[in-house]
Amino acid sequence: MSAGERHALVFGATGFIGRHLVLELGRAGVRVSAATRTPESHRRLARWLADRGSDGVPAGLRVDFSSPALIEEDCDDVTEVYNSAGAFRFGMSPREARHANVDSVRSVVAFAARLPRLRRLVQVSGYRVSGQDTAPWSEERRRETYRTLGAYEASKVEADGVFRAEAERLGVPWSVVNPATVIGDSATGESDQYLGLASSLKDLWRGALPALPGNARTFVPVVTVDHLARFMTRLPVDDAAERAAYWLLDDDTPALPDLLSLVADHWQVGAPGARIPVPLLKRLPRWLTRADPETLTFLSSDRYPTGSAHAFAARHGLVAPDTVTAVRRWADHLAAHRFGDAPAGRRRFTSPAGVRTFELGAPDAPTVVLPGLPANADTWAPVVAALGHARAVDLPGLGMSAGRREDWPSWLSALVTGTGARHLVGHSIGAAAAVEAAAAHPGEVERLTLVAPFFLQARPPRAVRWTPLTRGYLRRVPPGALARRLAGDAAPATALRTSAADLRRGSAAATARLLAVTADPREREKLRAGLRRYEGSVHVIVGSRDPLTPEGRALLDALPRATVTVVADAGHHPQLTHPEEVAQAVQAHLHTPAHDTPKTFQGSPRPA
């Protein structure tokens, strides 16, 4: 059967696996219908596909698992059905889990049995649950299984047997795929699943993993979501795959402690030195381990029958991506998106001059925001979004970036010469970095926008020079208190939640050291001298409650191409309190010729 003759119906099309499956089927030229519960979920799927370069939009069919018909629309020309529907969630009740994962399977098999042109029904099961006997379960067996395994895994075990029993009884041609832990796309790392192994990576990232679980035999295998999707699309066209189950995973996935250590090395964070045996881990209270009891059954030394999957892949020319590379990319995507807690937008890690650097916004945009202390790039996300073709990067050692102050020269050089940064928007300590970059590369940094440049303003309180005291405060400060400190009230607390998290995670020490630098008279004069020598366009933005000093104003007055914008009622962090005004001020000067800016001072809304 050619791709043009195929018509695939996907249940669970809006889920993690389902979305990638729909994308891959479309790339293969297969006509796709997506069974979704609401029109809005179908629109979200269509947007997701369009963002990834898909030209076509799958037909949207409404599915109602409480209805015997399941789908009311005509599906007589459907040739293959994929079922990735269900609930992947821990903490469900047995009744809830059975309804989501067992009853839904019965409904899909019964629906598939009514399709006159069906060639294959493909069921997504699981590497630890498949291969069960198909005999009906007694109530006693059901109670014991759900008690032992937990509701999620037990419902998947039961569903696996029910699927094959019902498919055989109704004469439905079937294939089963049993994926291991499904991680992000092999090329981008993209994933929005944060349970299971991802939750262990989250603890590792936050420094909250007390010990590495397991030993050299603890095997938690993985498979990338794109490889799984490509594998699944081939199943209906392979006659040998009928009534067959395939365990899809990498047999060479590193043992769990080694896998976690590998990610820690990649992230440049400390991995726990201790290991905890799985039997002991299962006996410890949850408040101590912080692990969901249902996840512990996955910590096993078991191995799985992957030979048939390898043979199938070879037969269809499928090559599995390198697992270590894929795990690193997945880990980066999880961390960059703060394990689901990040503001919306494009986010990634880069490596200018070999320094692991967090960046958000448009890749390689010439306008680059360098955030100030103690905030991070996330606090500039609204401004970056309003500017459009712009990005914000955390300075070395700050926010989510690795490195330290000594990396600034090489890092700034790589940022300018290697990534095309031409317009530097530096806030507070970021203004210092912007001036240093301009001094080192005057011909390539075309313009500077300095927001609250501390070296042109009043010196900070003496307390900032007491680095240990500052460090201790920053490690513990909650978002609300940080907001009151920076903005005068708690309103920006939500915007500062990630900044507080970064300080707790490890950037407090670097932040405290740099805060002390802002009070150093020699550093301040050095930056003023560098600004005097700069021949490009300079635009300074300050809040009316955080003005320039007379000396700072005189310095700017002496520059031939300088403008000043004052944001009314703003303080030292106008991006928190007045993001729209800051974006408008930056945008207003963005298209002025860099070496042809008239000498004016302007206010918005009051004169400087």
Buried (B, 14 or more C-beta within 10 A) or exposed (E): EEEEEBBBBBBBBBBBBBBBBBBBBBBBEBBBBBBBEEEEBBEBBBEBBEEBEBEBBBBBBBBEBEEEEBBEEEBEBBBBBBBBBBBBBBEBEBEBBBBBBBBBBBBBBBBBBEBEEBBBBBBBBBBBBBBBEBEEBEEEEBEEBBEEBBBBBBBBBBBBBBBBBBBEEBEBBBBBBBBBBBBBBBEBBBBBBBBBBBBBBBBBBBEEBEBBBBBEEBBBBBBBBBBBBBBBBBBBBBEEBBEBBBBBBBBEBBBBBBBBBBBBEBBEBEBBEEBBBBEEBEEEEEEEBEBBEBBBBBBBEEEBEBEBBBEBBEEBEBEBBEBBEBBBBBBBBBBBBBBEEBBEBEBBBBEBBEBBBBBBBBEEBBBBBBBBBBBBBBBBBBBBBBBEEBBBBBBBBBBBBBBBBEBBEBBBBBBBBBBEBBBBBBBBBBBBBBBBBBBBBBEBBBBBBBBBBBBBBEBBEEEBBBBEEBBEBBBEBEBBBBBBEBBBEBEBBEBBBBBBBBBBBBBBBBBBBBBBBBBEEEBBEBBBEBBEEBEBBBBBBBBBBBBBEEEBBEBBEEBEBBBBBBBBBBBBBBBBBBBEBBBBBBBBBBEBEBEEBEEEBBEBEEEB
